[in-house]
Amino acid sequence: MAKLSADVAIVGAGNAALCAALAAAENGAEVVVLEAAPEAERGGNSAYTAGAMRIIYDGVGDLKKLIPDLSDENIQSTDFGSYSFDDYFDDMARVTQYRADPDLTETLINRSFETLQWMQRQGVRFQPSYGRQAFKVGARFKFWGGLAVEAWGGGPGLVQSLFDGAGKAGVRVVYEARARELMLDSGRVAGVRASLRGGETLDIAAGAVVLASGGFESNAEMRTRYLGPGWDLAKVRGTRHNMGDGIQMALDAGAEPYGNWSGCHAVGWDMNAPLYGDLAVGDGFQKHSYPFGIMVNAKGERFLDEGADFRNYTYAKYGREILAQPGQFAWQIFDAKVTHLLRDEYRIREVTRVTADSVSDLAAKLEGVDAGALERTVAAFNAAVESGIPFDPNIKDGRATTGLDVSKSNWANALDTPPYEAYGVTCGVTFTFGGLHIDGQGRVLDVAADPIPGLYAAGELVGGLFYFNYPGGTGLTSGAVFGRLAGSSAAAS
């Protein structure tokens, strides 16, 4: 048995874990990070993201503080808008059906901007989210959906910057070390036991432990147990290492289960993507331009409102809808009028795409789809579009359909301009919503709502923030905010 000691042991090595490590080290703690993955796969789900981070900001002046090299040309050609505390809180409340923990939500929002400023001081760079969160209409870009900032280099760039900062701070990282059990001493968490590759056990004695090892999204058995039948068939967008170990360790130590255990962040994901994420492709398997087309199932029928809201507020729940369709797949269909608006992920080499010069030819090519029914669906959809309302991708334009069983509320365009393109998608799980109950200091609470001495948590395994759905870009911000809080608190414990 191998042994180590540290002031703070951190389980996980993604954005939340590394923010916790940096904060603990900044407060004078000796820090050891346990990463279940080998070094080549480090970074958890954070490495698979686009790096977008939802924050409050009061116009371009605040953004300049995070992006000091924002040029005058960028500023003059872009409407960055603003995003207030009330905007953020209302979005969190609305998309979670008013179930999000109000105290945690308030902490997340109030600390969002200052936390990114702190990350900047740790070496993380930021840039505007052009191409994903802004469309150019005329000569001017306009940001929509309250999401204007992303990490330079996306998720991989964020992870690299955080690891660089951790290295400079003297944080030690142990790879291929899967934490299995919390070590207790008279009711206090006094360390963590891990299994190393090859079967050796590693005990780390620590004054405090921060759990930041993700949810149970990579564990097919746990997904089926908590999310329900059929979820074992979903693909996993990110790391194969998020098996729910951190959650289970805490529950075994008396932590309170908290949040939406039957819910998860799940998106439209390429139907032929691998079972787990591919770091070479990153988040490129996602397909999030569906508001500008239609989505049909194997019956050739539409089954959801593609234009219900901005992509940021629907994409994380539509994976569940796709999984519920026959065969667990769907096809997104666009015509030539809108293909210039499709995100970069539609142009990657590893894509399931079909093209044709007529709707009938396209329908015949879509594997597993009732071609005749699809043609009737397109004809009915085209006839129902309110074409007198101008199309505008930067706002909820109200260009809707009338008379259909499944309406489209915004951005409805008749499919009438060849060539036509269709993209095959299935469900891709990002992270699970159920987890541990923490307070505003990042302390894990037990079933009596009392803090468990020496135990802290951050990131995806925190429950109570997200229910049913999710505002895009909130996950990385939450991980950073609560990671920083947990690391600072752990160092002071």
N, C-alpha and C positions, 0 to 999 in steps of 0.2 A: 504494500500500500504506500502510495506517494502522499506527501503532505506539504502544504503551503500555508502561509498565514498572510493576512492583509487587514487593513482597517475596514475596507469595503470590498465585498465580492459582488460582481454583477453577472447575472445569468442572461446571456444573449449578446449579440454584437451588431445590432442594427442601429437605426437612428436614435431610438429612445435609449437604448443601452449605452451608446457612446456619448450621448448628451449627459446621461447620468454619470458616466466615468469622468468626463471632462469637468463637470460641476463638483464632483467629489474631490478630484485632484486639485482643483482650484481652491478648495477649502482645506487643503493640507493633508488629505487622506492618501494613504498608500492603497492603490486600486489594482485588483486582478479581475479580468474579464474572462468568462468561460464561453467559448463559441463552439456549438455542437458541430458546425460544418468544418471541413478542411479550409485552409486559407484561401484557396481558389474560389470557394463558394461563400465567402464571408459576407456579412452585411444583412442577413435575413431578407425579409420582404422589401426593405428599403432599397436594395440594389436593383430591384425589378421595376421601380416606379419611374414616373416621368419627373419626379422632384417638385411637383407643384405644392405650394403651401398657402393655405387660406389664412389671412391676417386682416386685422383692422388697419385702415390707413386713411388719412385725410388728404387725398389728392396727391399730385405728383411730387410735392415737396417732401412728403414722408417717404415716398418710393426712392427719391434721390438719396436719402440717408442709407437705404439698403443697397442701392445700385448707384454708387457715386460716379460711375462712368456712363450713366445714361446721357446720351448726347442731346444737344439742342434740336437736332433734326428729328430724333425720336419723339421728343416732347412736342414739337410743333405738328408732327404728323399723326399724333395719337391722342385719343380721348381715354385717359386712364380711369376717369371717374373717381369715386371714393367708396369706402365700405366702412360703415360705422359699427359701434358696438350693437346698436339696436338691429341693424341689418343682419349681422352675424347671428345674434341671439334668435331673431325671428326665423332665420333660415334653419338653424338647428332645431328649434321647436317645431316648425312646420313639417320638415321632412321626417322627423322622428315621431310624429303624431303626438307631440307635447309630452313625451315620456322621458326625454333626456334629463338627467340629473341636473337641476338648475344650479347647484353650487359648483359642481365640476365644470359645467358649461361656462359659468361666469368666470371661473379661474382660467379656463382655456382661452377665452376671448380677451380678457383683460391683459393677459401676459403674452398674447400672440406676437405683437409687434416687438416688444422689448426682448423677447426670446430670440427672434431672428437677428436683432442687433447684437445680442450676446453671441450667437452662432457666428456672426460675421467676425467678431473679435477672436473667435477660435479658429478662423481661417476659412470659413465657408463663404463662397461667393454666390451672389444671386443675379438673376437677369429677368427681364419681362417675359411673360409667357406668350410671346407671339406665336402664331400658327396653331395653337391649341385653344386659347381663350380670347382671341381677337380676330375679327374678320375685317377686311378692307372693303369699304363701300365708298366709291369715288376715289378720292385721294387720301382718305383718312381712315386709320384703324380705330376701332372702338372695342374696348374691353367689356365683356359681359359676364354676368354670373358672379361678380365679386372676387375673382381670382386672377391676380395680376402678376404674381411672383413665383418663380421656380428656382431651384438650386442650379447653379452652373454645372453643366454636364449631366443634368437629370439625376436620377437615383444613384447611378454609379459614381458620378462626380461628388454627390453629397457624401456617400460612404467613404470615398477616398479622402476627402477633406477632413472628415471626422477622425478617421484612422490616423491621418498625418498629425492632427492636433493631439490625439491621444498619445502617439509616440513621443511627441515633444514634451508632453506632460508627465512622462514616465510610467504610463499605464501599461501593465503587463497583460498580454493576451495569450490564453492557452487554447489552441485549436483542437478540434476533434475531442472535445470534453463535454459530454452530455450530462448536465446536472440531473440528478435522480432524487435527491432527498435533502431536506433541510435538517441541519444539525441543531438540536435544541438543548438548552441548559437552563433548568428550572423555569421553563416557560418562555425563555427568551431565545430568539434565533441567534445562534452562535457560529454559524458557518454553513457550508453546503458540501454535499458529497456528490461526486461526479464519476462517470465511467469513461475511461480513456479508450481509444481504439486499441484493440488487442485484449481488452478485458480488465486491465488494471484499474484499481479504484484510486481516486484522488480526493483527499479530504482537504478543504480549505477552511481554516479557522478564521473567523472574521467578526469584527465588531458589529457589522450590519450587512444585510444581503438585499440587493435590489433585483427583483425579477423583471426581466424585459425580454422574454424569449418568445413572444408572439402568442397567437391563439392556437386552436386545435384544427386549423383548416387543412393541414397536410395529413391528418389522421382520418382515414376513410371510416374506421369503426366509430370514432367519436362524432364525425359528421352525421352518420346515419342515426346514431343514438340520440343526438340532440337536435339536429336540423330536420331529420325525418327520412322516410323511405325515398330512395332515388338519389340522395346526395352522395352516396358512394360512387355514383357514375359521373359526377362533376369533375372537371379538370381543375388543377391548382395553378393559379397564375404565377406564384412565386416560389419560394424555397421549399424543398422537400423536408426540411428539418423542423418545421413548426408542428410538433406532435402533441402539444398541450401539456408537456412535462411541467412547465413552470406553474400552470394553473393547478395541476394535480398535487404538486408538492405543497402548495399553499393550502389547498383544501384539506390535505392530510394533517396539516399543522393547525387546523381550526379556523381557516379563513372563511368568510361569508361568500357564497356564490352570489353574483350580482349581475344584473343587466339582462339583455335579450339573448338567452341561451339557444333559442330556436331561430335566431336571425344571423345573417352574415352579409358581408359586402360581396356581391356576385355580379359579374358583368357579362356582356356578349364577348365571346372569345373564339378565335378561329377554331372551326370544328375539327381540324386536323393537327392542331397544336399538340405537343407532347403532354404526357400526364402531369408533369410539373414544369415550372418555368425554365426557360433557357436564357442564361445571362447574355448570350450573343445576340439574342433578339430583344430581350428586355420586355417592355410592355407593348411591343409591336404587334402581338397577337390580338390585342383588344381591337374592337371595331365600334367606334363611338360617334360616327356621323349619321346614325339612323334617323335623327330628327329631320333630315332633308330627303328621305325616301320613305319606303314602306318596308315592313317586315312581315313575312308570311311563314306559316308552318307547313308541315307535310300535307295537310289538307288543302293547301293553296289559299289559306285564309289569313287575314290579318287578325291579330289577337291582343294588341295593345295600342295605346295612343302614342305614336312615335313622337308627337309634338306636344306632349302634355306640359313640358317645362324645358328649360335649358338642360342640356346634357348633364351638367354638373349635379342636377337634382333628381335625375332618373336613372342614370347608368348603373348605379350600385344596387338597384333593386330589379332591373330588367333581366339579369342573369337568372334569377329565380323563375321569372315568367318563361324564359326559354327552356329551362330544365323541365318545366311542367308540360311542354308540348310533346306530341307523339315523336318518339325517337330522340328526344332531347336535343333538337336542333331547329334552326330557322335560317331563312335567307333574307338578307337585306338587299333591296333593289333600288337602283338609282337610274336616272336618265342623264343625257349629256348636258342638260341645263345646270345641273348641280355638281357634277363630278369634280369641278375645279375647287369645290369647297371641302372635299373629302380630306380628312387628316392624313398625315404622312404614313400612318400604319397601314393604309389601304394600298400602298405602293411597295411594300416590302416583297422580297423574293418568296418568302414562306407564307403564301396567302392562298386561300381557297376561293377562286374567282371564276366566274363564267361571264362571257360577253356574247352579245348577239345584236343583230340589226333590226329585230322585230320582237315584240312581246311574245308572240307565239313560238318563235325559235328559242327565245330565252327559256320559256316555260318548259319546252321539251328537253332542255339541257340540264335542268335542275334536278339533281339526283334525289329520289325519294319524295318528290312533290307531285301532286295531282295537277297535271298541266292544264286540263280543261278548266278546273276550278280556279287556278291562278289567273287565267285569261279573263274569266268572268269577274274576279276580284279587282283586277286592274281596270277593267271597263267601268265597273260601278264606282270605283274610287275616282277615276278621272271625271266622271259625270257629276260627282258630288263636290268637287273643289270650288270654293268661292273665289273665282278668279279675279273679281273686281277689287280685291284687297291687295295692295302691293306686298311683294315678298321682301322681307328684310331679315337676314340671319342674325343681326345683332340685337334684336329685340323680340319679345313675344308678340309677333306681328298680327295675331288674330286671323291669319289666312287659314281658314279651317275647312272642314267638310260638313255637309248637311245630309241628313237622311240615312246615314250608315249605322249599322249596329255597333260598330266600333269607330268612334269619331277620331279625327285627327284635329287637334286644337290650334296648332300653329304650323307655319312653314309648309303648308300643303301645296304641292305642285303636281299637275297632271303628268303622268309618265307617258310622254308623247314625242320625245325627241331622241332618236337613235344617235349613237349606239347605246345599248342598255348594259348595265353592269350589275351582277349579283354576287354577294359574298356570303359564304356559309359560316354560320356561327353556332356555338354551343354555349354552355355555362362555364365560366371561369370563376372560381372562388378566390377572393383576395385575402380576407381575414374574417374571423368569427366575432360576433358582438358580445357574447356572454363571457364573463370573466370574474375578476376580483373586485371587491369594494375597497376603494381608497378614500382618504380624506384630502384636504387641500394641501397637505404637506407631503403627499405621496405615501403615507403610511397605510399598510394593509390592515383592514379592520376584520375582527373576528365575528362570529355569529351573534355576539352580544353588542356589536357595533363599537367595540373597544379596540384600540390599536394593538397589534401583535408586536411586542418589543423586538426591535432589530430587523423588522421586515418591511420592505418598501416595494413598490411596483410602478411600472410605466409602460406605455405602448399598447399594443393590440390586446394584451391580456387584461387590461382594465375594463371592467364592465360599467354600464350605466350611462355611457355617452351616446351610443348609437342604437336605435331601435328601427327595424324594418328597412331603413334607408340611411343615406349618408350624404352630406354636402361635400362635393369633390375638394380635395386638397386639405381636408381637416385631419386626416390620419397622421401625416408627418408632423403637422403643427402640434397636435395633441401629444405625440411621442416626444417631441422636443421640449414642450412646456412641462409636462409631467416628469420627463426624464431629468431635466435640470432640477426640478423641485425635489425629486426623490434622491438624486445624488447629493444635493446640498444637505438635505435632512439626514441622510445616512452618514455623511461625514461628521455631522454634529452630534450624532447619537452616542 
